[in-house]
Amino acid sequence: MVDLDIPQNSASSDYRGEVHKLNDYWIDIARILIPGALIATLSAIITVKLAIRRFHEEKWWEKKEAAYTSLFEVMHRLKNYAVQHYEQELDPGSFSKEYMKELEVEWQKASREYAKLRDLASFHLSDGALAVLEKFDNQKQKARNKFDLFLWIEGDLEAVTECLEQLKLAAKKDLKVR
């Protein structure tokens, strides 16, 4: 057997080796960058979704808090009317007729505002708070059915006072505050 020693083109071999090294280089870079890019993208998506969820929860909490605040303000105005009217019944003539007329106008405004808030309450308030308002409405109706004005006013005052106490507890529970 004749050994033919064919010289190999060293430039061609070097070129193939360089191409192979270059391909390995890009594959190594891709192995490093692709998982990092995927993790970064996934982390960004999760972070944005969590931030949006938190934003919506905070906005919803703010709306609930505003609904409770408005309701408390109206209930205090109704309570003020009941207290003033109760005092007038205990001591007739303790307030001027003009003041009593102003008080009556304020009571009418507060009653209309309460009716509006009551209609919107089912959207913002908890079931516990709605039950408190339902009980208040029932107690108020019972008081209104009394034939004695003094008993009516006294029943109204008891209803609004009890409602405020129970509504505070329901609001704290719903808003998760102490």
N, C-alpha and C positions, 0 to 999 in steps of 0.2 A: 503494500500500500504506500502510496505516495502521499506524503504530507504536503499539502499545498498550503502554504502560508499566505493567505490573502490578507493584505493589510486592510484594516477597518478604518473608515474615515473617522477620525477623532473629532472633527468639527460636528459631524452629524450626531455622534454619540453624546457629545457635550450639550448640544442643543436639546436633544430628547431628555437628558438629565435635568437641564434647566427648566424645561416645560413641566416635567414631573414635579420638580421642587416648587415651582410656581403654583401648580394646581394644589399641591399639598398645603402650601401657604394659605391660599384662599379658602380651602376646606377648613383649615384650622381656625381661621378668622370667622368663618360662618358658624362653626361649632360654638364659638365663644359669643358672638354677637346675636345670633338668632334667639337663643334662649333668654338672653338678657333683654332683648327688645320685646319678646313676648311677655315676659314677666312685668316689664315696665308698662306695657300697654294694658295688660290685665289689671295691674295695680291702679293705674289711672282711671280705668272704667269703674272699678269697684269704689274708689275714693269719690268719684263724682256722683255715683248713685247714692252712696251713703250721705254725702253732703246735701244732695237734693232732698232725700228723705227727711233728714234732720231739719232742713229749712221748712218743709211742709208741716212737720210736726210742730215746730216753733210758731209758725203762722197760725196753725189751728189752735194752739194753746192760747195765743194772744186773742183770737176771736172769742174763745170760750171765756177768757178772763174779762174781756170787754162786755160780754153778755151778762155775766154775773155782776159786774160792777154796775151796769145800767139798771139791772133788776134790784140791786141793793139800794141804789139811789131812789128809785121809785117807791120801794117798800118803806124807806125812811120817810119819804114825803107823805105816804098814806098813814104811817104811824103818827107823824106829827099832827096830821089832821085829826086822827082819832083821839090823841092826847088832849089837844086844844078843845075839841068838842066835848070831851068827857069833863074837863075842868069847867067849861061853860055850864054844863048840866049840873055839876056839883055846886057851883057858885054863879047863879044867873046874874048877868050884868057885869061880870068880871072883864069881859072884852067888849069893845065897841061894836056896833052893828056893821060899820064899815070893815073892821078887821074880820068879822065873821063872814062877810061877803067875799072878801079877798081869800079867806081860807077856803070857802066853798069853791071859788074859781080854781084855786090851786089843787083842790081835791079832784075836781073834774078833769083837769089836765093830767094829773098823776094817774087817775083811773083809765083815761084813754091811752096813756103811755104804757101802763101795765098791760092793758088788753093787747096792744101791739107786741110788746115783749113776750107776752104769754104765747101769742101765735108763732113767734119766731123761736121760742124756747126749745121746741122739740128738735130743732136743727143743731143747736149748740150745746144744750145742757144734758147732763147725765139722766138716766132713768130715775135715780134717787132724787135729784132736784125736781124733776117733773112730778114725782109723787108728792113732794112737799108742796108744790104749787097747786096740785089737784086738791090736796087736803085743805090748803088755805082757801081755795075757791069754795069748797063745800062748807067750811066753817063760816065764811063770810055770808054765804047764802042762808045758813041756819040763823045767823044773827039778824039778817035782814027780815026774816020771817017773824021775828018777835014783834009783838004789838006795842011794847013799851019802848020809847025812844032811848031811854037810858040803858036798857038791857041791850038794845041794838048796838049802841055805841060801845058799850062794855064788851060785847061779843066781838065786835070789829077789832077793838084794841087787843083783845086776847089772841085773836086769829093772826093779826099782823105781827105781834110780838113773838108768838110761837113759830110762825113761818120764818122770820128773820133768824132765829136761833137755829132752826133745823136747816135752813138754806146755807148758813155759814158752814155747818158741818159737811153738807153735801158738796159745797164748792171746794172746800179744802181737800176732800177726798178725790173729787174729780180732777182738780188741778194739781194734785199731789204736792200740796204745800202743808206746812205745819200750822 
